[in-house]
């Protein structure tokens, strides 16, 4: 079952809810092609720099991305895009790395500028969903609702995301809307997460 928000106390003693962590579609997507081992990267980086080979640069980018080194990944995706400005895969890798590094505005601008690549649509949804969850965790419930609305322009929300969205409506005082959302979630899948919201 999806994790339900956890109750905690604010500095004023009021009960609040923290959103469950959500995993975006882009974060779960398979990495394209073969990547280099750690021992191969230095040699391939020298070859890529000498030959200005965008394909090698992209592969180095994904190699670093798979190691959660998003700064190095961004550098090599930028090199690949510089050496081949027509590479939509390099721009996608760059935007995805920026998002994973928490540079959401940069990621958003890159994705919007390259929407001819269909993967950027999903990525934009992921960016807004991340903003929505972060806003919820900061107690900015109306901002969270707005960001979820933006996310839905690009892709459907996952069940976990819908639960956080429903809690954002509840916490912002829009109890009727929240109740309807939790009821729909419970009817679709009667689990503890939706029950907590429905009967809270």
Secondary structure as a PSIPRED ss2 file (coil, helix, strand):
# PSIPRED VFORMAT (PSIPRED V4.0)

   1 X C   1.000  0.000  0.000
   2 X C   1.000  0.000  0.000
   3 X C   1.000  0.000  0.000
   4 X C   1.000  0.000  0.000
   5 X C   1.000  0.000  0.000
   6 X E   0.000  0.000  1.000
   7 X E   0.000  0.000  1.000
   8 X E   0.000  0.000  1.000
   9 X E   0.000  0.000  1.000
  10 X C   1.000  0.000  0.000
  11 X C   1.000  0.000  0.000
  12 X C   1.000  0.000  0.000
  13 X C   1.000  0.000  0.000
  14 X C   1.000  0.000  0.000
  15 X E   0.000  0.000  1.000
  16 X E   0.000  0.000  1.000
  17 X E   0.000  0.000  1.000
  18 X E   0.000  0.000  1.000
  19 X C   1.000  0.000  0.000
  20 X C   1.000  0.000  0.000
  21 X C   1.000  0.000  0.000
  22 X C   1.000  0.000  0.000
  23 X C   1.000  0.000  0.000
  24 X C   1.000  0.000  0.000
  25 X H   0.000  1.000  0.000
  26 X H   0.000  1.000  0.000
  27 X H   0.000  1.000  0.000
  28 X H   0.000  1.000  0.000
  29 X C   1.000  0.000  0.000
  30 X C   1.000  0.000  0.000
  31 X C   1.000  0.000  0.000
  32 X C   1.000  0.000  0.000
  33 X C   1.000  0.000  0.000
  34 X C   1.000  0.000  0.000
  35 X C   1.000  0.000  0.000
  36 X C   1.000  0.000  0.000
  37 X C   1.000  0.000  0.000
  38 X H   0.000  1.000  0.000
  39 X H   0.000  1.000  0.000
  40 X H   0.000  1.000  0.000
  41 X H   0.000  1.000  0.000
  42 X H   0.000  1.000  0.000
  43 X H   0.000  1.000  0.000
  44 X H   0.000  1.000  0.000
  45 X H   0.000  1.000  0.000
  46 X H   0.000  1.000  0.000
  47 X H   0.000  1.000  0.000
  48 X H   0.000  1.000  0.000
  49 X H   0.000  1.000  0.000
  50 X H   0.000  1.000  0.000
  51 X H   0.000  1.000  0.000
  52 X C   1.000  0.000  0.000
  53 X C   1.000  0.000  0.000
  54 X H   0.000  1.000  0.000
  55 X H   0.000  1.000  0.000
  56 X H   0.000  1.000  0.000
  57 X H   0.000  1.000  0.000
  58 X H   0.000  1.000  0.000
  59 X H   0.000  1.000  0.000
  60 X H   0.000  1.000  0.000
  61 X H   0.000  1.000  0.000
  62 X H   0.000  1.000  0.000
  63 X H   0.000  1.000  0.000
  64 X H   0.000  1.000  0.000
  65 X H   0.000  1.000  0.000
  66 X H   0.000  1.000  0.000
  67 X C   1.000  0.000  0.000
  68 X C   1.000  0.000  0.000
  69 X C   1.000  0.000  0.000
  70 X H   0.000  1.000  0.000
  71 X H   0.000  1.000  0.000
  72 X H   0.000  1.000  0.000
  73 X H   0.000  1.000  0.000
  74 X H   0.000  1.000  0.000
  75 X H   0.000  1.000  0.000
  76 X H   0.000  1.000  0.000
  77 X H   0.000  1.000  0.000
  78 X H   0.000  1.000  0.000
  79 X H   0.000  1.000  0.000
  80 X H   0.000  1.000  0.000
  81 X H   0.000  1.000  0.000
  82 X H   0.000  1.000  0.000
  83 X H   0.000  1.000  0.000
  84 X C   1.000  0.000  0.000
  85 X C   1.000  0.000  0.000
  86 X C   1.000  0.000  0.000
  87 X C   1.000  0.000  0.000
  88 X H   0.000  1.000  0.000
  89 X H   0.000  1.000  0.000
  90 X H   0.000  1.000  0.000
  91 X H   0.000  1.000  0.000
  92 X H   0.000  1.000  0.000
  93 X H   0.000  1.000  0.000
  94 X H   0.000  1.000  0.000
  95 X H   0.000  1.000  0.000
  96 X H   0.000  1.000  0.000
  97 X H   0.000  1.000  0.000
  98 X H   0.000  1.000  0.000
  99 X H   0.000  1.000  0.000
 100 X H   0.000  1.000  0.000
 101 X C   1.000  0.000  0.000
 102 X C   1.000  0.000  0.000
 103 X C   1.000  0.000  0.000
 104 X H   0.000  1.000  0.000
 105 X H   0.000  1.000  0.000
 106 X H   0.000  1.000  0.000
 107 X H   0.000  1.000  0.000
 108 X H   0.000  1.000  0.000
 109 X H   0.000  1.000  0.000
 110 X H   0.000  1.000  0.000
 111 X H   0.000  1.000  0.000
 112 X H   0.000  1.000  0.000
 113 X H   0.000  1.000  0.000
 114 X C   1.000  0.000  0.000
 115 X C   1.000  0.000  0.000
 116 X C   1.000  0.000  0.000
 117 X C   1.000  0.000  0.000
 118 X C   1.000  0.000  0.000
 119 X H   0.000  1.000  0.000
 120 X H   0.000  1.000  0.000
 121 X H   0.000  1.000  0.000
 122 X H   0.000  1.000  0.000
 123 X H   0.000  1.000  0.000
 124 X H   0.000  1.000  0.000
 125 X H   0.000  1.000  0.000
 126 X H   0.000  1.000  0.000
 127 X H   0.000  1.000  0.000
 128 X H   0.000  1.000  0.000
 129 X H   0.000  1.000  0.000
 130 X H   0.000  1.000  0.000
 131 X H   0.000  1.000  0.000
 132 X H   0.000  1.000  0.000
 133 X H   0.000  1.000  0.000
 134 X H   0.000  1.000  0.000
 135 X H   0.000  1.000  0.000
 136 X H   0.000  1.000  0.000
 137 X H   0.000  1.000  0.000
 138 X C   1.000  0.000  0.000
 139 X C   1.000  0.000  0.000
 140 X C   1.000  0.000  0.000
 141 X H   0.000  1.000  0.000
 142 X H   0.000  1.000  0.000
 143 X H   0.000  1.000  0.000
 144 X H   0.000  1.000  0.000
 145 X H   0.000  1.000  0.000
 146 X H   0.000  1.000  0.000
 147 X H   0.000  1.000  0.000
 148 X H   0.000  1.000  0.000
 149 X H   0.000  1.000  0.000
 150 X H   0.000  1.000  0.000
 151 X H   0.000  1.000  0.000
 152 X C   1.000  0.000  0.000
 153 X C   1.000  0.000  0.000
 154 X C   1.000  0.000  0.000
 155 X C   1.000  0.000  0.000
 156 X C   1.000  0.000  0.000
 157 X C   1.000  0.000  0.000
 158 X C   1.000  0.000  0.000
 159 X H   0.000  1.000  0.000
 160 X H   0.000  1.000  0.000
 161 X H   0.000  1.000  0.000
 162 X H   0.000  1.000  0.000
 163 X H   0.000  1.000  0.000
 164 X H   0.000  1.000  0.000
 165 X H   0.000  1.000  0.000
 166 X H   0.000  1.000  0.000
 167 X H   0.000  1.000  0.000
 168 X H   0.000  1.000  0.000
 169 X H   0.000  1.000  0.000
 170 X H   0.000  1.000  0.000
 171 X H   0.000  1.000  0.000
 172 X C   1.000  0.000  0.000
 173 X C   1.000  0.000  0.000
 174 X C   1.000  0.000  0.000
 175 X H   0.000  1.000  0.000
 176 X H   0.000  1.000  0.000
 177 X H   0.000  1.000  0.000
 178 X H   0.000  1.000  0.000
 179 X H   0.000  1.000  0.000
 180 X H   0.000  1.000  0.000
 181 X H   0.000  1.000  0.000
 182 X H   0.000  1.000  0.000
 183 X H   0.000  1.000  0.000
 184 X H   0.000  1.000  0.000
 185 X H   0.000  1.000  0.000
 186 X H   0.000  1.000  0.000
 187 X H   0.000  1.000  0.000
 188 X H   0.000  1.000  0.000
 189 X C   1.000  0.000  0.000
 190 X C   1.000  0.000  0.000
 191 X C   1.000  0.000  0.000
 192 X H   0.000  1.000  0.000
 193 X H   0.000  1.000  0.000
 194 X H   0.000  1.000  0.000
 195 X H   0.000  1.000  0.000
 196 X H   0.000  1.000  0.000
 197 X H   0.000  1.000  0.000
 198 X H   0.000  1.000  0.000
 199 X C   1.000  0.000  0.000
 200 X C   1.000  0.000  0.000
